[in-house]
Amino acid sequence: MTLTHRIFLPLVTLGFVLGVSAAHADDPFYKGKRLTILINFAPGGPTDIEGRLFAKHISRHIDGAPNVIVQNMDGAGGIVGAKYLGEVAPRDGSIAGYFTGTAFQYALDPERFRVDFKTYQFVATQAGTTVHFVRPDVAPGMKEATDIAKAKDLVVGGLSLDTPKDLRARLGMDMLGVPFKYVTGYRSSAAARLALQRGEINFFAESPPSYRSVVDPTLVKTGQAIPVFYDPGFDGRDFFVPDAVKGLAIPPFHELYQKIKGTMPSGQLWDIYKAIIGADGIIQRVIVMPPGAPQGAVDAVRAAIARVNVDPAYAEDAEKAFGFVPQWAGGPDTPTVAQAALTVRPEVRTFLTDYMKNLPK
């Protein structure tokens, strides 16, 4: 072998290795990997219904085509799953949380998180709302939404003391002056829904995916429940109708209040209610990764979410499943938007801390 050949062969080998390395460097982050979508509520509830449809479609849009699986981790109004993501879950991009209510629960009591929720990687956010409904056999008989003002022996059901849904239901009844008993601690909306059917509770609320796909067809249309109000969107100045409830013949809370009382709600309870819908309504659901997750993973999932938002197949499935198409906001400003929603005014936190201790009996 000549000197030229001896020099040329190593150079060819080196060039091949560098070429392979460059090719690997250009591979999508998720090529040959798996992504777990962690849902912080039990199967059958609104977060689960929506999250599983999301997981089905995002798997087609993530570059690298990873295998996407769903895992439920419920408990403590969603806090168990949210804390697991920050404290225990791997930080290599292999898991993302699909959470509801976590932002407001953190804002209310940041100390419950051993790993600061503000340090999680915020991928996308979704505004939301909740629809409240009642059994028609509540005395003296519920035939339309305004009848709630006359309700006797009302039993409001919930998931936990500090979930925004529970707090809004309680504040709504207190503002309307309706006496009620409060029973909370149901592990999921599905469990509370069953309790309502059994008569253990007679007033509950669910977000639109399960309201439209389960409550409306199986309870409202069969005469087992009637809708009372939904929580409007609030941007700090004006109210708006969230996309998820457009087309439903249900009044927002402030319009129901006006019909019953003849005036707009006002006072401290109203201010607290607006603070809750202003925070939770903007970021009711959030997709997050653990602190320190690779930016490549965040960017890949965020890009896939943008494709899901405009995917006709996703839209068709969502319309069939629950009558609207959830839209996610995700971009470079997502962490900033999320951070703003993770803080409530000190006076709001102080009031709600005391409010949660003084339960109706």
N, C-alpha and C positions, 0 to 999 in steps of 0.2 A: 504494500500500500504506500502510495506516495505521500509526501508531506502535505500536499494540497488536499488529498482525500482525508488524511488524519485531522486536518483543521476543519474541513467542510462538514464531516459527519457530526461532530459535536455542535456545530452551529445550526445544522438542520434540526438536531434533537432539541436544542435550546429554543429554536423558533417554534417548534411544535408545542413545547411545554408552555411557552408564553401565549401561544394562540389559544390553547385549551384554557389557560387561566383567564384570558380576556373573555372567552366565551362564557365561562362560569360567572365572571363578574357581571356580565350582561343578563344573566338568567333572572327571571322574575323572583322576587323574594319568596313567594309561596310555592315555587316549583318543587314537587315531590314532598310537600309538607301537608299538615292537617291543621285546620282552624276550628276551635271549639267556641260556639256561641253560648255564653252562660246567661241564662234567664233567671232573674232574682225573684220569680214567683212560681207557684206550682202549675202543673199542667191543667189546661182547661180554662184558665183565666184570660183576661184581655191581653196582658203582656205576652203570655205564652202563645196565644192564637196568632197575634201579630208577629211575634218573634220567629215562630216556626215558618211562616210564609216568607218572611225576610230571608231566613237562612236558606230556604229552598232556592230562592232566585239569586242571591248574592254569590252562591257557589259557581254560577255560570259566568260571573263578571269579574272575578278576581284573577288577575294575571298570574299564570302558573297553575291554575285550576286545582287548588287544594281540595282535599276531602273535607267538607264542612259538616260538623255534627252539632247537635243541640244538647245542652245539659241544664236541667232545672235545679236550682238551689234556693228554696224558699225559707221563710222564717223571719220573724220580727219586722213585718211590713217591708220586706225586701232587703233589710240591712245585712242579714247573714251572707247572702250571695255577694253583696257589694264589698263587705269587709274581706271575704275570702279572696276576691280578685286582687286586692291590694296587699294582703298579708301572706298568702300561701301560694297563689297561682304562679306558674312560671312567667318570667318576664322576657320571653324570647319571641313574642309575637304569635304564639300558638293558641292564645285565648283572648276573647274580647267579651266584655259584658254588655248585655242588652237589658238596661235597667229602667225601672219606673219609680218615680218618687224620691229617688236617692238624693238628688240635689237639694230639695227642700229639707229633707230630714237631716242632711249634713249642716245646712245653714242654721237649723234650729238648735242643733247640739253637736258641734264639731268634735267635742271631746270623746264621743263614742267611737270614733275611728282612730285606731292605733297608728295606722298609716294615713296621713292627711289626704282626704279625697281631692283636695286641690292639686295634689302632685300626680294624680292619674293622668294618662294620656287621653285627652278628649278628642274623639274622632268625629262625631256628628251629634246633632241635637234635634229634637222634634217637639213642637208645641203640642199641647193636648188639652183635654177637657174631661168632664165626668157627667154622666146623666144619672139623676136621682129618681127613684121610683118607689111606689108604695102599693101594698096590697089593697084591693078595693073593699075588703071587708073590715077595714079599720073603722071603728065607730066614729061618727054616726053613718058612715058609708061614703066612700070616695068614688065620685063619678067623673070629676074633672080636677085639673091641677089646683085650682083655688080652694078646693075642699080641704086641702091640707091644713088650712088655718083653723078648721073646726075639729081636727083630729083629737081623739081621746085614746088613752092607753097606747100611744105610739111607742114602738120599740125600734130604735135606730141601730143597725148592725154595722160592724166595722172590722178592719184588719188589725189595727194597733192604734194606741192613743195618739201617736205622733205622725201618722200618715196624713198627707194633705187632704186625701179623700174624706177621712174621718172628721178632720177638723172643719172642713167646709160644710159637711152635713150638719154637724153640731151648731156651727155658727149660723147657718141658714135657719134652723128651727128656733134658735134663741132670738134671732132678729125678728122672726115672724111671731114670736111669743107663743110657740106651740110647746106645751109640756111633753117631755118624752123620757123614756128610759134608754140607757145606752149599753149595748152589749158588744164588746169587741174581742179581738183575739182569734178570729177565724184565720186559718193559715192561707186561705186563698179566696178569690172571688167566687170560685165554683162552690166551695164549702159554704160560704155565706149565702149564696143563691139557693142552695139546698135548704139551709136553715129558714130562709124566707118562705120557701114552698111548704115547709113543715109547720110554719106559724111560730117558730121560735123568735124570729124578728119579723117586722112588717115594713121596714123602710131600709133601703140599701142604695148604693150607687156603683156604677161600673163605667169604665171608659168605653169609647165607641166600638172598638173591635168586638168585644163580647156583648155589648148592648145590642148592636145591630145584628150580630150573627146568632145570638142565643136568647137574650132577654126579650127582644121585640117579637121574634117568631114563636117562641115557646111560652112566654109569660104574658106579654102585652096582648098579642093577637088571640090568645086563648082566654083572656079575661082574668088572669091571675095577678096582674099588676097593671098600674097605669103610670105613665111618666109624669113627673112633677116639675122638674126644672133641670137645666144644665148650667154648668159653671162657664160664664163667658170668658173670652180672651180679654186681656187688659194690658195695654202697653205703657201704663203709667199715666196716660191722659185720657184715652178713649177705649171704649169697649168694642169688641169685634166678635163676629161669629166664626169660631174655628171651623176649618174645612170639614172636619170629621162629623160635624152635626148639621151641616147645611142640608136642607131638604127635609129635616125632621120637624114635625109640628109640635115642638116643645119650646116653652119660653125660657129665656135665660133668667137667672135668679132675680136680677133687678127689675125685669118686666113683670115677673110673677108678684114680687113685692108691691109694685105699683098698683097692680090690679086688686090686690087684697087691701092695701093700706091707703091707696089714693095718692101716694107721694113716693119719691125716690128714697131708698134707704140712706141713712146717715148715722153718724156717731162712731164710737170706738169700735164696736163689733164690725161695722161696715168697713172701716179703715183697715182692720186686721184681715178681713176677708179679701179685700183688694190687694193687700200685700202678699197674701198666699197665691192668688191667681196670677198676680204679676210675676212672681218667681216661678212657681210650678207650671203655670200655663205656657211659659216661654220654653222651658226645658223639662217638660214632664217626663219624656223618655230621653235617654242618652246612651250612646255607644261609646264605651271607654275601654282602654287597655291598661294594664298595670303600669305603675311608675317605672320609667326606664325601658319600656318596650321600644324596640328598634324603630327609628323613624321610617325606615323602608316598609315596615309592616303597617304603620299608621297610614302612610301615603297610599299603599296598595289597597287597603280596605276603604279609605276615603274615596279613592277614584272609583272603586267598584260601586260604592253607594250612589255616586253621581250617575252611574249607568243604570242602576236599579230604578232610580227616580223616573227615568224616561223609558223604561222597558215596557212595551205594550203587553207582554205576557204577564209581567208582574201586576200591571194595572188591571188586566182582565181577571186574574185570580183574586186580587184584593177586592174588586167590586163584587165578585161572586161570593167571597167569603164574608165580608162585613160591610159592603156598601159604600166604601170610600177608598181612596188610595193614599196611604200615609206617605208623607214627603219628609225627607231628612235634609237638614242644613248642615253642610260640612265643607270647610275651607280653612285657609290659614287663620281666619279670625275666630274659628270655633272655640279655641281655648279662652279667648277674651270674653266671648258671649257667655260661656259656661261659668267663668270666674265671677261675672257680674251676678249671675243667678244663685251663686253659692253664699250670698251674704244677705241677711235681712237686718233691718234696723234694730238696735239694741232694745228699744221699747217694745217692738213686736215680739222679740224673743222672750223678754221678761213677761209680757202679758200671756203668751201662749204657754210658757212654763207653768205659770200659776193656773191657767185655764185647764190644763191637762190634769192637774191635781184635784180640781173641784168638779167632780163628775156629777151629772144629773142622776137622781135616784128614783 
